[in-house]
Amino acid sequence: MSCFEGKVAVITGAAAGIGRALAVELARRGARLSLLDHDADGLEEVTHRCEAIGAQVLAQVVDVTDWSDVQAAAAATTSALGGVDSVFAAAGIIHRGRLLDSDVADIERVMSVNWRGLMYTVKAHLPAVVSSRAGRIVTFSSAFGLLATPRYSAYNSSKFAVRGFSESLRQELTSTQVSVTCVFPGGVRTSIVRNGLFAAGEHRDAVIRGFEKRVARTDPEEAAAIVLKGAERRRARVFVGNDARLVAILARLAGGHYQDAVPAVGRFLGRVRRQLRRP
């Protein structure tokens, strides 16, 4: 019997990627679902799929960056489903580009969705989760929340913030039976880069091809299974993919020295690619 059977799970970013895969897998495990996303069409599609499995689903089109919107969604979930046992704050957006070339609005958008939206989601649902006595909060950082890289300063900032938020909250809740699990995905086959924000001068198509061919190694369904296993065991950290585990080891062993090594490796690989393209 799954620990999620008959329990209420809230998922943001439920219309696509890991959020969608979590919704489907939790439906299979007998959970009752509150699915939140700004994408109405994608949300409708995943709702129908979960209902076909037999799950009770409350679908809400929500802007996670709007505190009033998130509060209303939390109230609706509690009213319709009788409470909240688990929260999976999976909504996210990525941005690539040098700070000099980046639009401030894009940077603010990334921070607003990835950190503020996650914090709003957790805060709005936390009273109900605490009342459930054995609840679970699952947040989503990234391998970029363990080790920073050039051209991803906005995304790095948001994911480091999620990591700090999650670790602080886990300590705050030690007097309760609520656990906080922070997830660090590596490259997962989702549309996050294809739907991402890019600064001026970035080669969008090339970045997307590179991510989808060389980086995105883990299927969303496999990622969801790893996340749920970690949440069930109430682990503080869950690494999705061998690449995320490797980054965690590198960050721990290299300390601050990686900040000099990563740009040097990037320059070397750039030279190799240019050489290979020459006739």
For each residue, the residues with C-beta under 8 A, 3 or more apart:
1: 5
2: 5 29 30 31 232
3: 7 232
4: 7 9 26 29 30 31 85 86 228 232
5: 1 2 29 30 31
6: 30 31 32
7: 3 4 31 32 85 86 132
8: 31 32 33 34 77 81 82 83 84 85 86
9: 4 22 26 31 32 33 34 84 85 86 87 88
10: 33 34 36 74 77 84 86 87 88 121 125
11: 14 19 22 23 26 33 34 35 36 88 90
12: 19 36 37 62 64 88 89 90 91 117 118 121
13: 16 17 18 19 36 37 89 90 91 92
14: 11 19 20 22 23 33 35 36 37 43 46 59 90
15: 19 20 35 37 38 39 41 42 43 45 46
16: 13 19 20 37 39 42 190 191
17: 13 20 21 90 188 190 191 192 220
18: 13 21 22 90 140 185 188 190 220 223 224 227
19: 11 12 13 14 15 16 22 23 37 88 90 91
20: 14 15 16 17 23 24 42 46 220
21: 17 18 24 25 220 221 223 224
22: 9 11 14 18 19 25 26 88 90 224 227 228
23: 11 14 19 20 26 27 33 35 46 49 50
24: 20 21 27 28 46 49 50 53 221 224
25: 21 22 28 29 221 224 225 228
26: 4 9 11 22 23 29 31 33 55 228
27: 23 24 30 31 33 49 50 53 54 55 57
28: 24 25 53
29: 2 4 5 25 26 228
30: 2 4 5 6 27 55
31: 2 4 5 6 7 8 9 26 27 55 86
32: 6 7 8 9 55 56 57 81
33: 8 9 10 11 14 23 26 27 50 55 56 57 58
34: 8 9 10 11 57 58 60 73 76 77 80 81 84
35: 11 14 15 23 43 46 47 50 57 58 59 60
36: 10 11 12 13 14 43 60 62 64 73 91 121
37: 12 13 14 15 16 19 40 42 43 61 62 91
38: 15 61 62 63 64
39: 15 16 42 43 61
40: 37 43 44 61
41: 15 44 45
42: 15 16 20 37 39 45 46
43: 14 15 35 36 37 39 40 46 47 59 60 61
44: 40 41 47 48 59
45: 15 41 42 48 49
46: 14 15 20 23 24 35 42 43 49 50
47: 35 43 44 50 51 57 59
48: 44 45 51 52
49: 23 24 27 45 46 52 53
50: 23 24 27 33 35 46 47 53 55 57
51: 47 48 54 55 57
52: 48 49
53: 24 27 28 49 50
54: 27 51
55: 26 27 30 31 32 33 50 51
56: 32 33 81
57: 27 32 33 34 35 47 50 51
58: 33 34 35 76 77 80 81
59: 14 35 43 44 47
60: 34 35 36 43 73 76 77
61: 37 38 39 40 43
62: 12 36 37 38 66 69 70 73
63: 38 66 69
64: 12 36 38 69 70 91 113 117 118 120 121
65: 112 113 116 117 120
66: 62 63 69 70 120
67: 70 71 120 124
68: 71 72
69: 62 63 64 66 72 73
70: 62 64 66 67 73 74 117 120 121 124
71: 67 68 74 75 124
72: 68 69 75 76
73: 34 36 60 62 69 70 76 77 124
74: 10 70 71 77 78 84 124 125 128
75: 71 72 78 79
76: 34 58 60 72 73 79 80
77: 8 10 34 58 60 73 74 80 81 84 125 128
78: 74 75 81 82 83 84 128
79: 75 76
80: 34 58 76 77
81: 8 32 34 56 58 77 78 84
82: 8 78
83: 8 78 128 131 132
84: 8 9 10 34 74 77 78 81 87 125 128 129 132 135
85: 4 7 8 9 129 132 134 135 136
86: 4 7 8 9 10 31 129 135 136 137 138 231
87: 9 10 84 121 122 125 126 129 135 136 137 138
88: 9 10 11 12 19 22 138 140 227 231
89: 12 13 117 118 121 122 137 138 139 140
90: 11 12 13 14 17 18 19 22 140
91: 12 13 19 36 37 64 113 114 117 118 121
92: 13 113 114 140 142 192
93: 109 110 113 114 192 195 196 197
94: 110 152 155 192 193 196 197
95: 102 106 107 109 110 152 154 155 196 197 198 199
96: 151 152 155 193 196 197 198 199 202 207
97: 101 102 106 151 197 198 199 200 201 202
98: 101 102 150 151 199 201
99: 102 153
100:
101: 97 98 199 200 201 202
102: 95 97 98 99 106 107 153 154 199
103: 106 107 199 200
104: 107 108
105: 108 109
106: 95 97 102 103 109 110 154 197 199
107: 95 102 103 104 110 111 153 154
108: 104 105 111 112
109: 93 95 105 106 112 113 197
110: 93 94 95 106 107 113 114 154 155 157 158 197
111: 107 108 114 115 116 154 157 158 161
112: 65 108 109 115 116 117
113: 64 65 91 92 93 109 110 116 117 158
114: 91 92 93 110 111 117 118 155 158 159 161 162
115: 111 112 118 119 158 161 162 165
116: 65 111 112 113 119 120
117: 12 64 65 70 89 91 112 113 114 120 121
118: 12 64 89 91 114 115 121 122 139 140 162 165
119: 115 116 122 123 165
120: 64 65 66 67 70 116 117 123 124
121: 10 12 36 64 70 87 89 91 117 118 124 125
122: 87 89 118 119 125 126 137 139 169
123: 119 120 126
124: 67 70 71 73 74 120 121
125: 10 74 77 84 87 121 122 128 129
126: 87 122 123 129 130 137 178
127: 130 131
128: 74 77 78 83 84 125 131 132
129: 84 85 86 87 125 126 132 135 136 137 178
130: 126 127 133 135 173 176 178
131: 83 127 128
132: 7 83 84 85 128 129 135 178
133: 130 176 177
134: 85 177 178
135: 84 85 86 87 129 130 132 177 178 179
136: 85 86 87 129 178 179 180 181 231 234
137: 86 87 89 122 126 129 166 169 173 178 179 180 181
138: 86 87 88 89 180 181 182 183 227 231
139: 89 118 122 162 165 166 180 181 182 183
140: 18 88 89 90 92 118 162 182 183 185
141: 144 145 146 159 160 162 163 166 182 183 184
142: 92 145 146 155 159 162 184 185
143: 146 147 184 185 186 243 244 247 248
144: 141 147 148 149 152 155 156 159
145: 141 142 156 159 160 162 163 184
146: 141 142 143 163 184 244 247 248 251
147: 143 144 247 250 251 258 262
148: 144 152 153 156 160 259 262
149: 144 152 156 262 266
150: 98 262 263 266
151: 96 97 98 202
152: 94 95 96 144 148 149 155 156
153: 99 102 107 148 156 157
154: 95 102 106 107 110 111 157 158
155: 94 95 96 110 114 142 144 152 158 159
156: 144 145 148 149 152 153 159 160
157: 110 111 153 154 160 161
158: 110 111 113 114 115 154 155 161 162
159: 114 141 142 144 145 155 156 162 163
160: 141 145 148 156 157 163 164
161: 111 114 115 157 158 164 165
162: 114 115 118 139 140 141 142 145 158 159 165 166 182
163: 141 145 146 159 160 166 167 182 184
164: 160 161 167 168
165: 115 118 119 139 161 162 168 169
166: 137 139 141 162 163 169 170 180 181 182
167: 163 164 170 171 180 182 236
168: 164 165 171 172
169: 122 137 165 166 172 173 180
170: 166 167 173 174 179 180 182 236
171: 167 168 174
172: 168 169
173: 130 137 169 170 176 178 179 180
174: 170 171
175:
176: 130 133 173
177: 133 134 135
178: 126 129 130 132 134 135 136 137 173
179: 135 136 137 170 173 231 234
180: 136 137 138 139 166 167 169 170 173 236
181: 136 137 138 139 166 227 230 231 234 235 236 237 238
182: 138 139 140 141 162 163 166 167 170 236 237 238
183: 138 139 140 141 227 230 237 238 240
184: 141 142 143 145 146 163 237 238 239 240 244 247 248
185: 18 140 142 143 188 218 223 240 241 244
186: 143 215 217 218 239 240 241 242 243 244 245 247
187: 211 215 216 217 218 241 243
188: 17 18 185 192 216 218 219 220 223 240 241
189: 212 216 217 218 219 220
190: 16 17 18 216 220
191: 16 17 194 195
192: 17 92 93 94 188 195 196
193: 94 96 196 207 208 211 212
194: 191 208 212
195: 93 191 192
196: 93 94 95 96 192 193
197: 93 94 95 96 97 106 109 110
198: 95 96 97 202 204 207
199: 95 96 97 98 101 102 103 106 202
200: 97 101 103
201: 97 98 101
202: 96 97 101 151 198 199 207
203: 206 207
204: 198 207 208
205: 208 209
206: 203 209 210
207: 96 193 198 202 203 204 210 211
208: 193 194 204 205 211 212
209: 205 206 212 213
210: 206 207 213 214 215
211: 187 193 207 208 214 215 216
212: 189 193 194 208 209 215 216
213: 209 210
214: 210 211
215: 186 187 210 211 212 243
216: 187 188 189 190 211 212
217: 186 187 189 241 242 243
218: 185 186 187 188 189 222 223 240 241
219: 188 189 222 223
220: 17 18 20 21 188 189 190 223 224
221: 21 24 25 224 225
222: 218 219 225 226
223: 18 21 185 188 218 219 220 226 227 240 241
224: 18 21 22 24 25 220 221 227 228
225: 25 221 222 228 229
226: 222 223 229 230 238 240
227: 18 22 88 138 181 183 223 224 230 231 238 240
228: 4 22 25 26 29 224 225 231 232
229: 225 226 232 233 238
230: 181 183 226 227 233 235 237 238
231: 86 88 136 138 179 181 227 228 234 235 238
232: 2 3 4 228 229
233: 229 230
234: 136 179 181 231
235: 181 230 231 238
236: 167 170 180 181 182
237: 181 182 183 184 230 248
238: 181 182 183 184 226 227 229 230 231 235
239: 184 186 244 245 248
240: 183 184 185 186 188 218 223 226 227 244
241: 185 186 187 188 217 218 223 244 245
242: 186 217 245 246
243: 143 186 187 215 217 246 247
244: 143 146 184 185 186 239 240 241 247 248
245: 186 239 241 242 248 249
246: 242 243 249 250
247: 143 146 147 184 186 243 244 250 251
248: 143 146 184 237 239 244 245 251 252
249: 245 246 252 253
250: 147 246 247 253 254 258
251: 146 147 247 248 254 255 258
252: 248 249 255
253: 249 250
254: 250 251 257 258 261
255: 251 252 258
256: 259
257: 254 260 261
258: 147 250 251 254 255 261 262
259: 148 256 262 263
260: 257 263 264
261: 254 257 258 264 265
262: 147 148 149 150 258 259 265 266
263: 150 259 260 266 267
264: 260 261 267 268
265: 261 262 268 269
266: 149 150 262 263 269 270
267: 263 264 270 271
268: 264 265 271 272
269: 265 266 272 273
270: 266 267 273 274
271: 267 268 274 275
272: 268 269 275 276
273: 269 270 276 277
274: 270 271 277 278
275: 271 272 278
276: 272 273
277: 273 274
278: 274 275
279:
